[in-house]
């Protein structure tokens, strides 16, 4: 079990982390900015959310911060 998760910004895909899984989710506060992405970071499975969406389509005022956390 990973003791942490990441909220990543634009350009994280350029770092070359392999996306192992995409898990859509809902929270009591609505939907987060993206599906929960499971990345391979140096052999560790790390969950993350793309803050502005995977397609970078959300402006800062459109981000559902409560759902992301």
N, C-alpha and C positions, 0 to 999 in steps of 0.2 A: 504494500500500500504506500502510495506517495504522500508524504506529509505536507505537500504544498501544491498549488496550481498557479498558473500564470494568466494574466490578462495581457495579451500581446497587441502591439500596434501595427500600423501600416509597415509593410516591408519585412515582416518576420519570415515570410516564405523564402526570402533571399538568403537567409542564414543556412538553408539547406536541411532543416530538420524534416525527417520523414513523418508524414501524417499516417498513423496506424489505424485510426478510426474516427468517425464523425458520429456523434450521438446527439440528435435533437433532444431538447429538454424544455420543460416548462417549470416555472417556479410560482409560488404564491403571488409574486409581483409581476407576472407575465413572462414573456419570452425574453431570454438574453439576446445579446447582439448577434450571436452565432451559435451554431451547434457546439457542444463541447468537443474539442479536438484533442485526440490523444497523440502526442508527439513522441518520437524516439529521440531523446536527448542523451547522447553518450551511453546508450544502452538502457536508460531509465525511461519508463513510461510516464510522461508528464501531461496531465490534463491542462487545457488552456481554452480561452475564449478570445476570439478576435474582437477587440473593442469596437471597431467601426464596421463590423461584419466582414465575412470572408471576401466579399466583392468590394469592400471599402465604400459602401453605399450610405452609411449613416453619418450625418453631420453631428458635431458635438452635442447640440441641443436635442438630438433625437435618440441618444443612447439611454437605454433603460439601466441606469447604474445599479439600482437595487436588485434587479434580476441578475445582473452580471455577478454580483457579490454573493 
